[in-house]
Amino acid sequence: MNSSAVVHATAAVQRPLLRSHSTGNNCAAVATVADNLAIECRNLSYSVKTRQGRLLPILNDCSLSIPSGQFWMLLGPNGCGKSTLLKVVMPTVEADVAFGLGKFNLANDEITSRVAKALDAVGMYEYLQRPVQTLSGGQKQRVAIAGALAEACKVLLLDELTSFLDENDQYADGAVYMEDGKVVLQGDASSILNFVEAQQGSYIKQINS
Ligand SMILES: Nc1ncnc2c1ncn2[C@@H]1O[C@H](COP(=O)(O)OP(=O)(O)OP(=O)(O)O)[C@@H](O)[C@H]1O
């Protein structure tokens, strides 16, 4: 892929993502996020394995830096590797859960701790470094719940929360809960919804499946 395909377009407001390092199968990448950069990618090479076991290079030595607070377009001919590049620099589970904390002006240690606790609460801690788009529907739902837990909202409004979760988690006590003196939601889906309905208008966070 030719790096000249990265075009700076117009300004927009965006929050920086969490600092992260990304590597994967057949992928040699450094995707870091400096304080003034939303995305930085250096010397990224990516290949896929063919059915014959041969490595087919898709991206070769790509580098790009996207400052935070700006809107950029990635342009290039069909098949040059745009979608592949976007997938490789996609946010990890860790960055996705941390994203909502950007508005609280928290120290990095606090963000790391909240993200770890929230992911642990939904059984997704070991997926910390996985790109979100590689997760199953139920796993994505868990990560969405972790994002809400990390924000420590007083009350969550849960709309069809359990649609993608497996049966055990739909009915397990404590499948959804808040910590540190905040509201604790326990029990099956209907009792959680009854609780939420009783809060009438005092919800802060809504999760839609
Ligand atoms: N899993 C895969 N196995 C084999 N080839 C792949 C795989 N993924 C991507 N490719 C090939 O890598 C090249 C880049 O694909 P990619 O989808 O990134 O291109 P693109 O620039 O987004 O194209 P378009 O503008 O047509 O959407 C293409 O030739 C594609 O066929």
PDBQT file of the ligand as one rigid body, heavy atoms in Angstrom, charges set to zero:
ROOT
HETATM    1  N1  LIG A 301      -8.224 -12.937   4.004  1.00  0.00    +0.000 N 
HETATM    2  C1  LIG A 301      -7.713 -12.687   2.797  1.00  0.00    +0.000 A 
HETATM    3  N2  LIG A 301      -7.258 -13.667   2.012  1.00  0.00    +0.000 NA
HETATM    4  C2  LIG A 301      -6.734 -13.418   0.786  1.00  0.00    +0.000 A 
HETATM    5  N3  LIG A 301      -6.627 -12.181   0.266  1.00  0.00    +0.000 NA
HETATM    6  C3  LIG A 301      -7.059 -11.170   0.999  1.00  0.00    +0.000 A 
HETATM    7  C4  LIG A 301      -7.622 -11.334   2.311  1.00  0.00    +0.000 A 
HETATM    8  N4  LIG A 301      -7.971 -10.124   2.799  1.00  0.00    +0.000 NA
HETATM    9  C5  LIG A 301      -7.643  -9.244   1.844  1.00  0.00    +0.000 A 
HETATM   10  N5  LIG A 301      -7.107  -9.857   0.760  1.00  0.00    +0.000 N 
HETATM   11  C6  LIG A 301      -6.630  -9.225  -0.470  1.00  0.00    +0.000 C 
HETATM   12  O1  LIG A 301      -5.854  -8.106  -0.063  1.00  0.00    +0.000 OA
HETATM   13  C7  LIG A 301      -6.039  -7.031  -0.973  1.00  0.00    +0.000 C 
HETATM   14  C8  LIG A 301      -6.474  -5.782  -0.196  1.00  0.00    +0.000 C 
HETATM   15  O2  LIG A 301      -7.800  -5.977   0.237  1.00  0.00    +0.000 OA
HETATM   16  P1  LIG A 301      -8.605  -4.796   0.952  1.00  0.00    +0.000 P 
HETATM   17  O3  LIG A 301      -9.982  -5.299   1.223  1.00  0.00    +0.000 OA
HETATM   18  O4  LIG A 301      -7.825  -4.314   2.121  1.00  0.00    +0.000 OA
HETATM   19  O5  LIG A 301      -8.569  -3.693  -0.174  1.00  0.00    +0.000 OA
HETATM   20  P2  LIG A 301      -9.295  -2.287  -0.277  1.00  0.00    +0.000 P 
HETATM   21  O6  LIG A 301      -8.257  -1.278  -0.587  1.00  0.00    +0.000 OA
HETATM   22  O7  LIG A 301     -10.129  -2.021   0.945  1.00  0.00    +0.000 OA
HETATM   23  O8  LIG A 301     -10.214  -2.545  -1.549  1.00  0.00    +0.000 OA
HETATM   24  P3  LIG A 301     -11.615  -1.904  -2.029  1.00  0.00    +0.000 P 
HETATM   25  O9  LIG A 301     -11.370  -0.464  -2.361  1.00  0.00    +0.000 OA
HETATM   26  O10 LIG A 301     -11.933  -2.704  -3.237  1.00  0.00    +0.000 OA
HETATM   27  O11 LIG A 301     -12.612  -2.106  -0.933  1.00  0.00    +0.000 OA
HETATM   28  C9  LIG A 301      -7.056  -7.486  -1.998  1.00  0.00    +0.000 C 
HETATM   29  O12 LIG A 301      -6.342  -7.936  -3.143  1.00  0.00    +0.000 OA
HETATM   30  C10 LIG A 301      -7.743  -8.648  -1.313  1.00  0.00    +0.000 C 
HETATM   31  O13 LIG A 301      -8.217  -9.592  -2.252  1.00  0.00    +0.000 OA
ENDROOT
TORSDOF 0
